[in-house]
Every structure is written in C-alpha cells, then in structure tokens.
Amino acid sequence: MATTIQISEKLQEALSKRKLYEKETYEEIIWDLIEDSLEISEESKRNITKSEKEIKEGKIHKWEDIKKELKINV
C-alpha cells in the first residue's frame, strides 16, 4: 500500500541532490540511505573492534601532540 508523506522543502532539496539519475524516486533514495546505515563490512567491524581495544589500552595520540611533533600550526 502506497502512502503520501509530507516533507519540508529543505529536505526535498537535500534528497534531490542525492539522486544518482534524473528519474530516481525519493523512495529509492531513502531506501539507499537506510541500506547504507545498516551495512557495515566485516573489515569495518574488525577495525572498529581493534580501535576500541586500542583506545581502552591508551594507544592513542592527541592531535595537539601530533601537531607539536610535526611542527604544524593549524
């Protein structure tokens, strides 16, 4: 069963900018966004787990320290 929803002009513009082709529907765009948010590759899951472990172990570098070491003035 199809239904109609109301969206703001601002959201409509944002969705329009995401169109991959002229005739792509807003429903297709929304489904793509949902799919993107649900899919995380196995490699990404492993990297997240590894990163969480490194953070807990204190194996992190503060941006301020990196800038000093590389003599970057940002």
PyMOL Python script that loads the backbone (N, CA, C, O; Angstrom):
from pymol import cmd

cmd.read_pdbstr("""\
ATOM      1  N   MET A   1       0.836  -1.173   0.000  1.00  0.00           N
ATOM      2  CA  MET A   1       0.000   0.000   0.000  1.00  0.00           C
ATOM      3  C   MET A   1       0.889   1.248   0.000  1.00  0.00           C
ATOM      4  O   MET A   1       1.731   1.418   0.882  1.00  0.00           O
ATOM      5  N   ALA A   2       0.702   2.082  -0.956  1.00  0.00           N
ATOM      6  CA  ALA A   2       1.460   3.323  -1.050  1.00  0.00           C
ATOM      7  C   ALA A   2       0.816   4.381  -0.176  1.00  0.00           C
ATOM      8  O   ALA A   2      -0.395   4.377   0.045  1.00  0.00           O
ATOM      9  N   THR A   3       1.644   5.282   0.315  1.00  0.00           N
ATOM     10  CA  THR A   3       1.140   6.383   1.130  1.00  0.00           C
ATOM     11  C   THR A   3       1.878   7.651   0.747  1.00  0.00           C
ATOM     12  O   THR A   3       2.915   7.600   0.085  1.00  0.00           O
ATOM     13  N   THR A   4       1.355   8.758   1.153  1.00  0.00           N
ATOM     14  CA  THR A   4       1.978  10.047   0.893  1.00  0.00           C
ATOM     15  C   THR A   4       2.499  10.601   2.204  1.00  0.00           C
ATOM     16  O   THR A   4       1.836  10.503   3.237  1.00  0.00           O
ATOM     17  N   ILE A   5       3.690  11.186   2.160  1.00  0.00           N
ATOM     18  CA  ILE A   5       4.236  11.830   3.349  1.00  0.00           C
ATOM     19  C   ILE A   5       4.547  13.280   3.024  1.00  0.00           C
ATOM     20  O   ILE A   5       4.758  13.641   1.866  1.00  0.00           O
ATOM     21  N   GLN A   6       4.572  14.099   4.053  1.00  0.00           N
ATOM     22  CA  GLN A   6       4.926  15.499   3.867  1.00  0.00           C
ATOM     23  C   GLN A   6       6.358  15.701   4.333  1.00  0.00           C
ATOM     24  O   GLN A   6       6.754  15.227   5.398  1.00  0.00           O
ATOM     25  N   ILE A   7       7.121  16.407   3.525  1.00  0.00           N
ATOM     26  CA  ILE A   7       8.493  16.753   3.893  1.00  0.00           C
ATOM     27  C   ILE A   7       8.698  18.241   3.612  1.00  0.00           C
ATOM     28  O   ILE A   7       7.993  18.840   2.800  1.00  0.00           O
ATOM     29  N   SER A   8       9.662  18.809   4.290  1.00  0.00           N
ATOM     30  CA  SER A   8       9.945  20.229   4.077  1.00  0.00           C
ATOM     31  C   SER A   8      10.644  20.426   2.734  1.00  0.00           C
ATOM     32  O   SER A   8      11.187  19.483   2.158  1.00  0.00           O
ATOM     33  N   GLU A   9      10.623  21.644   2.257  1.00  0.00           N
ATOM     34  CA  GLU A   9      11.323  21.968   1.014  1.00  0.00           C
ATOM     35  C   GLU A   9      12.820  21.729   1.166  1.00  0.00           C
ATOM     36  O   GLU A   9      13.492  21.289   0.232  1.00  0.00           O
ATOM     37  N   LYS A  10      13.328  22.024   2.353  1.00  0.00           N
ATOM     38  CA  LYS A  10      14.750  21.834   2.617  1.00  0.00           C
ATOM     39  C   LYS A  10      15.127  20.357   2.479  1.00  0.00           C
ATOM     40  O   LYS A  10      16.150  20.031   1.877  1.00  0.00           O
ATOM     41  N   LEU A  11      14.302  19.465   3.034  1.00  0.00           N
ATOM     42  CA  LEU A  11      14.573  18.027   2.917  1.00  0.00           C
ATOM     43  C   LEU A  11      14.434  17.581   1.472  1.00  0.00           C
ATOM     44  O   LEU A  11      15.226  16.770   0.993  1.00  0.00           O
ATOM     45  N   GLN A  12      13.444  18.098   0.782  1.00  0.00           N
ATOM     46  CA  GLN A  12      13.261  17.744  -0.629  1.00  0.00           C
ATOM     47  C   GLN A  12      14.499  18.138  -1.444  1.00  0.00           C
ATOM     48  O   GLN A  12      14.943  17.380  -2.307  1.00  0.00           O
ATOM     49  N   GLU A  13      15.046  19.307  -1.171  1.00  0.00           N
ATOM     50  CA  GLU A  13      16.254  19.745  -1.873  1.00  0.00           C
ATOM     51  C   GLU A  13      17.432  18.827  -1.565  1.00  0.00           C
ATOM     52  O   GLU A  13      18.206  18.472  -2.454  1.00  0.00           O
ATOM     53  N   ALA A  14      17.561  18.442  -0.280  1.00  0.00           N
ATOM     54  CA  ALA A  14      18.651  17.557   0.119  1.00  0.00           C
ATOM     55  C   ALA A  14      18.517  16.196  -0.548  1.00  0.00           C
ATOM     56  O   ALA A  14      19.509  15.625  -1.002  1.00  0.00           O
ATOM     57  N   LEU A  15      17.297  15.672  -0.609  1.00  0.00           N
ATOM     58  CA  LEU A  15      17.074  14.390  -1.271  1.00  0.00           C
ATOM     59  C   LEU A  15      17.342  14.495  -2.773  1.00  0.00           C
ATOM     60  O   LEU A  15      17.913  13.582  -3.369  1.00  0.00           O
ATOM     61  N   SER A  16      16.936  15.594  -3.375  1.00  0.00           N
ATOM     62  CA  SER A  16      17.156  15.794  -4.810  1.00  0.00           C
ATOM     63  C   SER A  16      18.641  15.788  -5.156  1.00  0.00           C
ATOM     64  O   SER A  16      19.039  15.287  -6.208  1.00  0.00           O
ATOM     65  N   LYS A  17      19.451  16.343  -4.274  1.00  0.00           N
ATOM     66  CA  LYS A  17      20.892  16.381  -4.512  1.00  0.00           C
ATOM     67  C   LYS A  17      21.524  14.988  -4.468  1.00  0.00           C
ATOM     68  O   LYS A  17      22.616  14.780  -4.997  1.00  0.00           O
ATOM     69  N   ARG A  18      20.838  14.043  -3.838  1.00  0.00           N
ATOM     70  CA  ARG A  18      21.351  12.680  -3.723  1.00  0.00           C
ATOM     71  C   ARG A  18      20.958  11.788  -4.895  1.00  0.00           C
ATOM     72  O   ARG A  18      21.381  10.634  -4.964  1.00  0.00           O
ATOM     73  N   LYS A  19      20.171  12.301  -5.794  1.00  0.00           N
ATOM     74  CA  LYS A  19      19.737  11.496  -6.931  1.00  0.00           C
ATOM     75  C   LYS A  19      20.930  11.085  -7.773  1.00  0.00           C
ATOM     76  O   LYS A  19      21.796  11.895  -8.105  1.00  0.00           O
ATOM     77  N   LEU A  20      20.952   9.790  -8.111  1.00  0.00           N
ATOM     78  CA  LEU A  20      22.014   9.278  -8.961  1.00  0.00           C
ATOM     79  C   LEU A  20      21.657   9.417 -10.431  1.00  0.00           C
ATOM     80  O   LEU A  20      22.537   9.455 -11.290  1.00  0.00           O
ATOM     81  N   TYR A  21      20.368   9.493 -10.716  1.00  0.00           N
ATOM     82  CA  TYR A  21      19.889   9.704 -12.074  1.00  0.00           C
ATOM     83  C   TYR A  21      18.574  10.473 -12.018  1.00  0.00           C
ATOM     84  O   TYR A  21      17.899  10.480 -10.989  1.00  0.00           O
ATOM     85  N   GLU A  22      18.220  11.104 -13.097  1.00  0.00           N
ATOM     86  CA  GLU A  22      17.093  12.043 -13.144  1.00  0.00           C
ATOM     87  C   GLU A  22      15.777  11.448 -12.653  1.00  0.00           C
ATOM     88  O   GLU A  22      15.056  12.101 -11.899  1.00  0.00           O
ATOM     89  N   LYS A  23      15.450  10.236 -13.060  1.00  0.00           N
ATOM     90  CA  LYS A  23      14.154   9.629 -12.747  1.00  0.00           C
ATOM     91  C   LYS A  23      14.138   8.875 -11.421  1.00  0.00           C
ATOM     92  O   LYS A  23      13.132   8.246 -11.095  1.00  0.00           O
ATOM     93  N   GLU A  24      15.223   8.920 -10.648  1.00  0.00           N
ATOM     94  CA  GLU A  24      15.265   8.215  -9.367  1.00  0.00           C
ATOM     95  C   GLU A  24      14.213   8.811  -8.423  1.00  0.00           C
ATOM     96  O   GLU A  24      14.096  10.031  -8.301  1.00  0.00           O
ATOM     97  N   THR A  25      13.460   7.942  -7.764  1.00  0.00           N
ATOM     98  CA  THR A  25      12.397   8.409  -6.871  1.00  0.00           C
ATOM     99  C   THR A  25      12.960   8.690  -5.478  1.00  0.00           C
ATOM    100  O   THR A  25      14.039   8.224  -5.111  1.00  0.00           O
ATOM    101  N   TYR A  26      12.198   9.461  -4.728  1.00  0.00           N
ATOM    102  CA  TYR A  26      12.610   9.734  -3.346  1.00  0.00           C
ATOM    103  C   TYR A  26      12.601   8.441  -2.527  1.00  0.00           C
ATOM    104  O   TYR A  26      13.420   8.267  -1.624  1.00  0.00           O
ATOM    105  N   GLU A  27      11.685   7.550  -2.843  1.00  0.00           N
ATOM    106  CA  GLU A  27      11.657   6.270  -2.133  1.00  0.00           C
ATOM    107  C   GLU A  27      12.969   5.507  -2.350  1.00  0.00           C
ATOM    108  O   GLU A  27      13.528   4.951  -1.404  1.00  0.00           O
ATOM    109  N   GLU A  28      13.454   5.482  -3.580  1.00  0.00           N
ATOM    110  CA  GLU A  28      14.725   4.805  -3.859  1.00  0.00           C
ATOM    111  C   GLU A  28      15.878   5.448  -3.088  1.00  0.00           C
ATOM    112  O   GLU A  28      16.749   4.760  -2.557  1.00  0.00           O
ATOM    113  N   ILE A  29      15.865   6.768  -3.039  1.00  0.00           N
ATOM    114  CA  ILE A  29      16.913   7.483  -2.308  1.00  0.00           C
ATOM    115  C   ILE A  29      16.854   7.136  -0.825  1.00  0.00           C
ATOM    116  O   ILE A  29      17.885   6.873  -0.206  1.00  0.00           O
ATOM    117  N   ILE A  30      15.666   7.136  -0.260  1.00  0.00           N
ATOM    118  CA  ILE A  30      15.505   6.820   1.164  1.00  0.00           C
ATOM    119  C   ILE A  30      15.932   5.389   1.447  1.00  0.00           C
ATOM    120  O   ILE A  30      16.613   5.133   2.440  1.00  0.00           O
ATOM    121  N   TRP A  31      15.543   4.450   0.587  1.00  0.00           N
ATOM    122  CA  TRP A  31      15.969   3.055   0.787  1.00  0.00           C
ATOM    123  C   TRP A  31      17.491   2.937   0.734  1.00  0.00           C
ATOM    124  O   TRP A  31      18.083   2.199   1.522  1.00  0.00           O
ATOM    125  N   ASP A  32      18.122   3.655  -0.184  1.00  0.00           N
ATOM    126  CA  ASP A  32      19.587   3.638  -0.264  1.00  0.00           C
ATOM    127  C   ASP A  32      20.213   4.164   1.021  1.00  0.00           C
ATOM    128  O   ASP A  32      21.204   3.613   1.500  1.00  0.00           O
ATOM    129  N   LEU A  33      19.643   5.224   1.579  1.00  0.00           N
ATOM    130  CA  LEU A  33      20.155   5.778   2.829  1.00  0.00           C
ATOM    131  C   LEU A  33      19.999   4.781   3.976  1.00  0.00           C
ATOM    132  O   LEU A  33      20.903   4.624   4.797  1.00  0.00           O
ATOM    133  N   ILE A  34      18.861   4.118   4.026  1.00  0.00           N
ATOM    134  CA  ILE A  34      18.633   3.120   5.074  1.00  0.00           C
ATOM    135  C   ILE A  34      19.620   1.969   4.911  1.00  0.00           C
ATOM    136  O   ILE A  34      20.225   1.520   5.884  1.00  0.00           O
ATOM    137  N   GLU A  35      19.775   1.506   3.702  1.00  0.00           N
ATOM    138  CA  GLU A  35      20.697   0.399   3.434  1.00  0.00           C
ATOM    139  C   GLU A  35      22.131   0.770   3.827  1.00  0.00           C
ATOM    140  O   GLU A  35      22.840  -0.029   4.440  1.00  0.00           O
ATOM    141  N   ASP A  36      22.545   1.976   3.472  1.00  0.00           N
ATOM    142  CA  ASP A  36      23.894   2.433   3.811  1.00  0.00           C
ATOM    143  C   ASP A  36      24.117   2.448   5.318  1.00  0.00           C
ATOM    144  O   ASP A  36      25.209   2.131   5.790  1.00  0.00           O
ATOM    145  N   SER A  37      23.098   2.811   6.063  1.00  0.00           N
ATOM    146  CA  SER A  37      23.267   2.908   7.506  1.00  0.00           C
ATOM    147  C   SER A  37      23.262   1.529   8.169  1.00  0.00           C
ATOM    148  O   SER A  37      23.744   1.393   9.293  1.00  0.00           O
ATOM    149  N   LEU A  38      22.736   0.520   7.508  1.00  0.00           N
ATOM    150  CA  LEU A  38      22.654  -0.806   8.089  1.00  0.00           C
ATOM    151  C   LEU A  38      23.850  -1.687   7.752  1.00  0.00           C
ATOM    152  O   LEU A  38      24.169  -2.619   8.489  1.00  0.00           O
ATOM    153  N   GLU A  39      24.504  -1.392   6.647  1.00  0.00           N
ATOM    154  CA  GLU A  39      25.583  -2.254   6.188  1.00  0.00           C
ATOM    155  C   GLU A  39      26.938  -1.773   6.680  1.00  0.00           C
ATOM    156  O   GLU A  39      27.373  -0.660   6.383  1.00  0.00           O
ATOM    157  N   ILE A  40      27.583  -2.632   7.430  1.00  0.00           N
ATOM    158  CA  ILE A  40      28.971  -2.381   7.810  1.00  0.00           C
ATOM    159  C   ILE A  40      29.727  -3.646   7.440  1.00  0.00           C
ATOM    160  O   ILE A  40      29.362  -4.743   7.863  1.00  0.00           O
ATOM    161  N   SER A  41      30.762  -3.492   6.665  1.00  0.00           N
ATOM    162  CA  SER A  41      31.510  -4.658   6.225  1.00  0.00           C
ATOM    163  C   SER A  41      32.194  -5.349   7.393  1.00  0.00           C
ATOM    164  O   SER A  41      32.399  -4.755   8.452  1.00  0.00           O
ATOM    165  N   GLU A  42      32.540  -6.599   7.185  1.00  0.00           N
ATOM    166  CA  GLU A  42      33.255  -7.361   8.214  1.00  0.00           C
ATOM    167  C   GLU A  42      34.586  -6.701   8.541  1.00  0.00           C
ATOM    168  O   GLU A  42      35.009  -6.675   9.697  1.00  0.00           O
ATOM    169  N   GLU A  43      35.247  -6.165   7.511  1.00  0.00           N
ATOM    170  CA  GLU A  43      36.519  -5.475   7.736  1.00  0.00           C
ATOM    171  C   GLU A  43      36.314  -4.257   8.629  1.00  0.00           C
ATOM    172  O   GLU A  43      37.110  -4.009   9.535  1.00  0.00           O
ATOM    173  N   SER A  44      35.252  -3.498   8.380  1.00  0.00           N
ATOM    174  CA  SER A  44      34.972  -2.323   9.199  1.00  0.00           C
ATOM    175  C   SER A  44      34.673  -2.722  10.641  1.00  0.00           C
ATOM    176  O   SER A  44      35.111  -2.056  11.579  1.00  0.00           O
ATOM    177  N   LYS A  45      33.923  -3.814  10.813  1.00  0.00           N
ATOM    178  CA  LYS A  45      33.623  -4.295  12.157  1.00  0.00           C
ATOM    179  C   LYS A  45      34.915  -4.665  12.893  1.00  0.00           C
ATOM    180  O   LYS A  45      35.073  -4.342  14.070  1.00  0.00           O
ATOM    181  N   ARG A  46      35.842  -5.345  12.199  1.00  0.00           N
ATOM    182  CA  ARG A  46      37.122  -5.711  12.817  1.00  0.00           C
ATOM    183  C   ARG A  46      37.922  -4.464  13.173  1.00  0.00           C
ATOM    184  O   ARG A  46      38.525  -4.393  14.244  1.00  0.00           O
ATOM    185  N   ASN A  47      37.927  -3.476  12.271  1.00  0.00           N
ATOM    186  CA  ASN A  47      38.667  -2.241  12.537  1.00  0.00           C
ATOM    187  C   ASN A  47      38.080  -1.472  13.714  1.00  0.00           C
ATOM    188  O   ASN A  47      38.822  -0.887  14.504  1.00  0.00           O
ATOM    189  N   ILE A  48      36.772  -1.467  13.836  1.00  0.00           N
ATOM    190  CA  ILE A  48      36.128  -0.792  14.962  1.00  0.00           C
ATOM    191  C   ILE A  48      36.506  -1.476  16.263  1.00  0.00           C
ATOM    192  O   ILE A  48      36.855  -0.813  17.240  1.00  0.00           O
ATOM    193  N   THR A  49      36.439  -2.801  16.278  1.00  0.00           N
ATOM    194  CA  THR A  49      36.795  -3.562  17.473  1.00  0.00           C
ATOM    195  C   THR A  49      38.251  -3.316  17.852  1.00  0.00           C
ATOM    196  O   THR A  49      38.572  -3.127  19.026  1.00  0.00           O
ATOM    197  N   LYS A  50      39.126  -3.321  16.854  1.00  0.00           N
ATOM    198  CA  LYS A  50      40.555  -3.077  17.097  1.00  0.00           C
ATOM    199  C   LYS A  50      40.757  -1.671  17.665  1.00  0.00           C
ATOM    200  O   LYS A  50      41.513  -1.482  18.619  1.00  0.00           O
ATOM    201  N   SER A  51      40.083  -0.700  17.079  1.00  0.00           N
ATOM    202  CA  SER A  51      40.222   0.686  17.537  1.00  0.00           C
ATOM    203  C   SER A  51      39.711   0.864  18.955  1.00  0.00           C
ATOM    204  O   SER A  51      40.323   1.572  19.755  1.00  0.00           O
ATOM    205  N   GLU A  52      38.594   0.226  19.270  1.00  0.00           N
ATOM    206  CA  GLU A  52      38.062   0.312  20.627  1.00  0.00           C
ATOM    207  C   GLU A  52      39.053  -0.272  21.634  1.00  0.00           C
ATOM    208  O   GLU A  52      39.247   0.282  22.716  1.00  0.00           O
ATOM    209  N   LYS A  53      39.672  -1.386  21.274  1.00  0.00           N
ATOM    210  CA  LYS A  53      40.666  -2.015  22.144  1.00  0.00           C
ATOM    211  C   LYS A  53      41.867  -1.085  22.351  1.00  0.00           C
ATOM    212  O   LYS A  53      42.340  -0.925  23.476  1.00  0.00           O
ATOM    213  N   GLU A  54      42.357  -0.476  21.271  1.00  0.00           N
ATOM    214  CA  GLU A  54      43.500   0.435  21.356  1.00  0.00           C
ATOM    215  C   GLU A  54      43.177   1.652  22.225  1.00  0.00           C
ATOM    216  O   GLU A  54      44.029   2.126  22.977  1.00  0.00           O
ATOM    217  N   ILE A  55      41.970   2.146  22.122  1.00  0.00           N
ATOM    218  CA  ILE A  55      41.562   3.289  22.949  1.00  0.00           C
ATOM    219  C   ILE A  55      41.571   2.902  24.420  1.00  0.00           C
ATOM    220  O   ILE A  55      42.082   3.639  25.263  1.00  0.00           O
ATOM    221  N   LYS A  56      40.998   1.735  24.723  1.00  0.00           N
ATOM    222  CA  LYS A  56      40.965   1.263  26.111  1.00  0.00           C
ATOM    223  C   LYS A  56      42.376   1.070  26.664  1.00  0.00           C
ATOM    224  O   LYS A  56      42.622   1.277  27.852  1.00  0.00           O
ATOM    225  N   GLU A  57      43.302   0.670  25.783  1.00  0.00           N
ATOM    226  CA  GLU A  57      44.689   0.435  26.203  1.00  0.00           C
ATOM    227  C   GLU A  57      45.500   1.727  26.226  1.00  0.00           C
ATOM    228  O   GLU A  57      46.680   1.711  26.576  1.00  0.00           O
ATOM    229  N   GLY A  58      44.889   2.821  25.862  1.00  0.00           N
ATOM    230  CA  GLY A  58      45.587   4.103  25.880  1.00  0.00           C
ATOM    231  C   GLY A  58      46.520   4.311  24.701  1.00  0.00           C
ATOM    232  O   GLY A  58      47.378   5.193  24.740  1.00  0.00           O
ATOM    233  N   LYS A  59      46.368   3.528  23.676  1.00  0.00           N
ATOM    234  CA  LYS A  59      47.220   3.641  22.489  1.00  0.00           C
ATOM    235  C   LYS A  59      46.638   4.665  21.519  1.00  0.00           C
ATOM    236  O   LYS A  59      46.254   4.341  20.395  1.00  0.00           O
ATOM    237  N   ILE A  60      46.585   5.902  21.986  1.00  0.00           N
ATOM    238  CA  ILE A  60      46.045   6.978  21.168  1.00  0.00           C
ATOM    239  C   ILE A  60      47.034   8.132  21.141  1.00  0.00           C
ATOM    240  O   ILE A  60      47.911   8.235  21.999  1.00  0.00           O
ATOM    241  N   HIS A  61      46.886   8.987  20.159  1.00  0.00           N
ATOM    242  CA  HIS A  61      47.738  10.166  20.033  1.00  0.00           C
ATOM    243  C   HIS A  61      46.839  11.391  19.985  1.00  0.00           C
ATOM    244  O   HIS A  61      45.924  11.466  19.165  1.00  0.00           O
ATOM    245  N   LYS A  62      47.094  12.326  20.844  1.00  0.00           N
ATOM    246  CA  LYS A  62      46.313  13.558  20.850  1.00  0.00           C
ATOM    247  C   LYS A  62      46.738  14.433  19.684  1.00  0.00           C
ATOM    248  O   LYS A  62      47.919  14.518  19.350  1.00  0.00           O
ATOM    249  N   TRP A  63      45.756  15.080  19.070  1.00  0.00           N
ATOM    250  CA  TRP A  63      46.006  15.951  17.928  1.00  0.00           C
ATOM    251  C   TRP A  63      47.015  17.051  18.284  1.00  0.00           C
ATOM    252  O   TRP A  63      47.881  17.386  17.477  1.00  0.00           O
ATOM    253  N   GLU A  64      46.902  17.596  19.464  1.00  0.00           N
ATOM    254  CA  GLU A  64      47.833  18.645  19.889  1.00  0.00           C
ATOM    255  C   GLU A  64      49.275  18.131  19.905  1.00  0.00           C
ATOM    256  O   GLU A  64      50.193  18.838  19.489  1.00  0.00           O
ATOM    257  N   ASP A  65      49.469  16.902  20.385  1.00  0.00           N
ATOM    258  CA  ASP A  65      50.816  16.322  20.424  1.00  0.00           C
ATOM    259  C   ASP A  65      51.358  16.066  19.021  1.00  0.00           C
ATOM    260  O   ASP A  65      52.541  16.284  18.759  1.00  0.00           O
ATOM    261  N   ILE A  66      50.502  15.609  18.132  1.00  0.00           N
ATOM    262  CA  ILE A  66      50.926  15.336  16.755  1.00  0.00           C
ATOM    263  C   ILE A  66      51.328  16.647  16.072  1.00  0.00           C
ATOM    264  O   ILE A  66      52.342  16.705  15.377  1.00  0.00           O
ATOM    265  N   LYS A  67      50.523  17.702  16.276  1.00  0.00           N
ATOM    266  CA  LYS A  67      50.860  18.997  15.673  1.00  0.00           C
ATOM    267  C   LYS A  67      52.223  19.493  16.159  1.00  0.00           C
ATOM    268  O   LYS A  67      53.020  20.002  15.370  1.00  0.00           O
ATOM    269  N   LYS A  68      52.488  19.343  17.457  1.00  0.00           N
ATOM    270  CA  LYS A  68      53.766  19.777  18.000  1.00  0.00           C
ATOM    271  C   LYS A  68      54.908  18.974  17.400  1.00  0.00           C
ATOM    272  O   LYS A  68      55.930  19.532  17.000  1.00  0.00           O
ATOM    273  N   GLU A  69      54.725  17.650  17.340  1.00  0.00           N
ATOM    274  CA  GLU A  69      55.783  16.780  16.815  1.00  0.00           C
ATOM    275  C   GLU A  69      56.083  17.082  15.354  1.00  0.00           C
ATOM    276  O   GLU A  69      57.241  17.053  14.938  1.00  0.00           O
ATOM    277  N   LEU A  70      55.054  17.370  14.580  1.00  0.00           N
ATOM    278  CA  LEU A  70      55.241  17.642  13.153  1.00  0.00           C
ATOM    279  C   LEU A  70      55.405  19.129  12.850  1.00  0.00           C
ATOM    280  O   LEU A  70      55.546  19.528  11.694  1.00  0.00           O
ATOM    281  N   LYS A  71      55.382  19.941  13.905  1.00  0.00           N
ATOM    282  CA  LYS A  71      55.534  21.396  13.782  1.00  0.00           C
ATOM    283  C   LYS A  71      54.480  21.982  12.833  1.00  0.00           C
ATOM    284  O   LYS A  71      54.782  22.730  11.904  1.00  0.00           O
ATOM    285  N   ILE A  72      53.247  21.607  13.114  1.00  0.00           N
ATOM    286  CA  ILE A  72      52.119  22.095  12.309  1.00  0.00           C
ATOM    287  C   ILE A  72      51.397  23.178  13.098  1.00  0.00           C
ATOM    288  O   ILE A  72      51.062  22.983  14.266  1.00  0.00           O
ATOM    289  N   ASN A  73      51.161  24.305  12.466  1.00  0.00           N
ATOM    290  CA  ASN A  73      50.410  25.402  13.097  1.00  0.00           C
ATOM    291  C   ASN A  73      49.049  25.493  12.436  1.00  0.00           C
ATOM    292  O   ASN A  73      48.901  26.108  11.380  1.00  0.00           O
ATOM    293  N   VAL A  74      48.081  24.893  13.046  1.00  0.00           N
ATOM    294  CA  VAL A  74      46.719  24.921  12.480  1.00  0.00           C
ATOM    295  C   VAL A  74      45.808  25.655  13.428  1.00  0.00           C
ATOM    296  O   VAL A  74      44.617  25.799  13.154  1.00  0.00           O
TER     297      VAL A  74
END
""", "prot")
cmd.dss("prot")
cmd.show_as("cartoon", "prot")
cmd.util.cbc("prot")
cmd.orient("prot")
